Amino acid sequence: MRRLIRRLGLYLLAVWAAITVNFFLPRLAPGDPVAALQQRLQQRGSFNPASLDALRAEFGLNTNDPLWLQYLKYLNNLIHGNLGVSITRFPASVGDVIGQDIKWTLVLLSVSVLLSFSLGTLVGIFMAWNRGTAFDTALSSLMMFFYSILYPWLAIVAVYFLGFNLGWFPFAFGYDTSLTPGWSAEFIASAAYHAILPALTLIVSTIAGWMLTMRNSMVTTLSEDYVLLARAKGLSSRRVMFAYAARNAILPSVTGFAIALGTVVGGQLLVEIVFSYPGIGFDLFQAIQGQDYALADGILLLVIVATVFMNLIVDLLYTILDPRVREGRSVSA
Amino acid sequence: MTRGFSPLASPWPSRTAASALVALFMIAALVVSACASSSANNGKSGTKTLTALGFVGGSYTQDMSPFSPNVNVGVDGLVYENLEFVNGVTGKETPVLATGHQFSSDNKTLTFNIRQNVKWSDGQAFSANDVVFTFNMIKQYPGADGSGLWQHLASVASNDPNTVVMTFKDVDPPLLPFIEQTYIVPQHLWSSVGDPTKFTNTSPVGTGPMKLKSFTAQQITYVKNPTFWQADQVKVDQINYPAVNSNDTALLQLSSHQADWAGIFNSALNAQFVQKDPAHNHIYMVPVVPVQIVPNLKNPLLAQLPVRQAISAALDRQQMSASGEAGLEQAASPTGLMPGQEAYLDPKFSGKLPDFGAADANKAASILQGAGFKKGSDGIFADAQGHKLSFKATVPGDFNDYVQDLQIAQQNLKAAGIDLQLNKVSDDGWRSDRSGHNFDLIMTGGFFGPTPYYYLEPLLNSTHISGANATNWAGWNDKATDKLLAQYAGSSDPNVQKQAIQGVTAIMADQLPVIPVLDAIQFFEYTTTNWTGWPTPDNPYAIGSAYPLAAGDNEQVILHLTPAS
């Protein structure tokens, strides 16, 4: 318990540090949100300094407060759940923008990560169990091949051949945009159909990582004495494989899985660009281009909190998976 | 204050490494599969729907006030209308909510005749009071006055339901297009909304040809407005604007005829769109304003006309067009005029837009020799005091097309005995160097408007040399130019204005205050599979691009479209 409280404190510290860096880094970088705004306004007509000044005031960019005071105000707003107003989407608030787009990101990415992790880990277990066989060698080489494919290339090939040329799958959008989003069967079916191609490419490009991590980790545990003991006791293969070898080998994968789930909320910019799929990654991309500090900070804050939260979950999982942690001993002992 | 619709930046999208990479791979994939047969579904829908890619940039947030800096596509022009449409290609005016206008003889009063029998889409009658209300609302909320109208207007009032009278603080007829293009909103709904830049306007009520059917983050859908005053001319029943994240997706949408209309850049447009179905797929890149290499006239070498002439003569504009700009932008005219603006040519050009001719390094060298420059042992010309013709060209490092154009210029100038180095800077650095005259040569676009005045005035008027928002980047300080520009600005007579522009274009061609290179364009792609009647170079009734910059133009396009038989 004491360990958990200590961890919790550490996590809070990490969140605060990340928020702080998050606040200062974009503001120290060169560039000016007003210049970016001016650029956009000029594309719509002539530019009038007086109108620009008025808009600056509305965006809260006319402040003469020193940076530290802005920082304190930012923290105060955060505590009150106010993420501010987005400049690139003005007058929409950061909360509205994130709320609107994050559902797409969450569903697509968490399902892909979950599938990729469970499939990859399971196959990794069997590969390690059958290490050295043709099955293991062939699959290992194949996985190394998938592992080294650049994601954008894979996605574009999928879009172009499976989507555009063959027409098996839609190559753009999150659903048939002529439908009204809602809980209708038609909409859900359309959304699922549109998600297949992006999810497939995500799974193909990440599954090799899970497989190889699990395989290599389990090959090590398979040579441990306790596995030999389990076999000597005459336990069933399945029990030795899962309860003895895999359970001990899965720890690094679980950490990786948690981190992957934590970063899900940041979206997948490449997926969103190639498939024109709705999501939070493109919002972040645009926020950075438009020097929209409030929106960028809001999304990054979400990523930080989610990552830290998932790490906390892993800590809890470790206590279940690994008795040494439960008893407060060092993991490496 | 400077006016003009201004792609001050490169009109080409600047890309981050990530999206450039994606584009690169996309092109590679396109090339690889060039021989694979395309089985795109050329599905023709039964309903008369137009699908337009008017916004490439992620999901929508609803923002339907024409005065918002982030207004949604389709709000301007389709839902709300302006007083008069001014064609950006020809400068021709088409009456919309006003049937005409007159300046007083001293040009200090402007009267608009307001159209009768126009209804808002909620059934209420439109009147001059709505126009008066809109202008006075902009006065109250300066954030909505993007054109700075109230820096020159003194009052806007109406004596009867048919006319609106505007008075000016100073004589300023060039303000007219910006007044004409102000979108008019209904007083009965807007008088209580407060700041119009913050108003999301979720159920917009306008006078235009379309009205909002539905809004989602992924698509904005408009349907025909039955109360529109020219409803019988509108053949489009519905317009879909899906949210697209990239120009590559947009290209595939166009190519598979899932979209009818767009305004995107993609270097594969010819190969992957036009050539896939030349009978139906078309691009019409509308030239609007020159891209130029601006010399800093404070530099004693660049201040000499022969040096500028030699630089200009050596440039291979054809190669820049072909390899720097994917063949989409054409070589500029020394007058700074666009094709279609021949009426503004000085009579000495006898009605034909002059060109720079082919690159000629020998001609450049002989101009320099004639001016007393001598080639040094390193092959670079220098003046009698030994000052070498060696310059730095400032360019935003992420404007790939500009960088490539200047690399071509570098080779061209080297052959002519002039040394050119590229100075790649950030976008912000480029902007501040430009207005601060902190460069030798700088590559940039310009402002544009319905007549060449809106390009020439910011660029050449000596009043714009200094200040934080300086737009006379070269530092051109010439009494004759100023006088001609003042002649234009002081008159509302199109003939007097035309003569003034003719004078300035002659100065452009003869004295090279800036060196025009290419004609910057507005991107416009369309297919005639489902709809015909699009603007063409032969009938440029509007700038066809499907994006909000050409909002008033979009209304004209909708009025011209008819279903393909």
Chai-1 contact restraints between the chains, C-beta under 6 A:
chainA,res_idxA,chainB,res_idxB,connection_type,confidence,min_distance_angstrom,max_distance_angstrom,comment,restraint_id
A,G31,B,D428,contact,1.0,0.0,6.0,A-B,restraint_1
A,A35,B,D428,contact,1.0,0.0,6.0,A-B,restraint_2
A,L41,B,P69,contact,1.0,0.0,6.0,A-B,restraint_3
A,Q42,B,S6,contact,1.0,0.0,6.0,A-B,restraint_4
A,Q42,B,L8,contact,1.0,0.0,6.0,A-B,restraint_5
A,Q43,B,L549,contact,1.0,0.0,6.0,A-B,restraint_6
A,G45,B,F5,contact,1.0,0.0,6.0,A-B,restraint_7
A,G45,B,G146,contact,1.0,0.0,6.0,A-B,restraint_8
A,G45,B,S147,contact,1.0,0.0,6.0,A-B,restraint_9
A,S46,B,R3,contact,1.0,0.0,6.0,A-B,restraint_10
A,S46,B,G4,contact,1.0,0.0,6.0,A-B,restraint_11
A,S46,B,S147,contact,1.0,0.0,6.0,A-B,restraint_12
A,N48,B,G146,contact,1.0,0.0,6.0,A-B,restraint_13
A,N48,B,S147,contact,1.0,0.0,6.0,A-B,restraint_14
A,N48,B,G148,contact,1.0,0.0,6.0,A-B,restraint_15
A,A50,B,P142,contact,1.0,0.0,6.0,A-B,restraint_16
A,S51,B,P142,contact,1.0,0.0,6.0,A-B,restraint_17
A,S51,B,G143,contact,1.0,0.0,6.0,A-B,restraint_18
A,S51,B,D145,contact,1.0,0.0,6.0,A-B,restraint_19
A,S51,B,G146,contact,1.0,0.0,6.0,A-B,restraint_20
A,A54,B,P142,contact,1.0,0.0,6.0,A-B,restraint_21
A,A54,B,G143,contact,1.0,0.0,6.0,A-B,restraint_22
A,L55,B,G143,contact,1.0,0.0,6.0,A-B,restraint_23
A,E58,B,G143,contact,1.0,0.0,6.0,A-B,restraint_24
A,R89,B,T61,contact,1.0,0.0,6.0,A-B,restraint_25
A,F90,B,N70,contact,1.0,0.0,6.0,A-B,restraint_26
A,P91,B,K198,contact,1.0,0.0,6.0,A-B,restraint_27
A,A92,B,T61,contact,1.0,0.0,6.0,A-B,restraint_28
A,V97,B,T61,contact,1.0,0.0,6.0,A-B,restraint_29
A,Q100,B,A217,contact,1.0,0.0,6.0,A-B,restraint_30
A,D101,B,S59,contact,1.0,0.0,6.0,A-B,restraint_31
A,P152,B,L21,contact,1.0,0.0,6.0,A-B,restraint_32
A,P152,B,V22,contact,1.0,0.0,6.0,A-B,restraint_33
A,P152,B,F25,contact,1.0,0.0,6.0,A-B,restraint_34
A,W153,B,F25,contact,1.0,0.0,6.0,A-B,restraint_35
A,I156,B,F25,contact,1.0,0.0,6.0,A-B,restraint_36
A,I156,B,M26,contact,1.0,0.0,6.0,A-B,restraint_37
A,I156,B,A29,contact,1.0,0.0,6.0,A-B,restraint_38
A,V157,B,A29,contact,1.0,0.0,6.0,A-B,restraint_39
A,Y160,B,A29,contact,1.0,0.0,6.0,A-B,restraint_40
A,F164,B,L252,contact,1.0,0.0,6.0,A-B,restraint_41
A,N165,B,A36,contact,1.0,0.0,6.0,A-B,restraint_42
A,G167,B,N41,contact,1.0,0.0,6.0,A-B,restraint_43
A,F171,B,L252,contact,1.0,0.0,6.0,A-B,restraint_44
A,A172,B,T249,contact,1.0,0.0,6.0,A-B,restraint_45
A,T177,B,Q218,contact,1.0,0.0,6.0,A-B,restraint_46
A,T177,B,Q219,contact,1.0,0.0,6.0,A-B,restraint_47
A,T177,B,P242,contact,1.0,0.0,6.0,A-B,restraint_48
A,P181,B,T216,contact,1.0,0.0,6.0,A-B,restraint_49
A,E272,B,N245,contact,1.0,0.0,6.0,A-B,restraint_50
A,I273,B,V22,contact,1.0,0.0,6.0,A-B,restraint_51
A,I273,B,N245,contact,1.0,0.0,6.0,A-B,restraint_52
A,I273,B,S246,contact,1.0,0.0,6.0,A-B,restraint_53
A,S276,B,V244,contact,1.0,0.0,6.0,A-B,restraint_54
A,S276,B,N245,contact,1.0,0.0,6.0,A-B,restraint_55
A,S276,B,T249,contact,1.0,0.0,6.0,A-B,restraint_56
A,P278,B,S59,contact,1.0,0.0,6.0,A-B,restraint_57
A,P278,B,Q218,contact,1.0,0.0,6.0,A-B,restraint_58
A,F282,B,G58,contact,1.0,0.0,6.0,A-B,restraint_59
A,F282,B,N245,contact,1.0,0.0,6.0,A-B,restraint_60
A,Q286,B,G58,contact,1.0,0.0,6.0,A-B,restraint_61
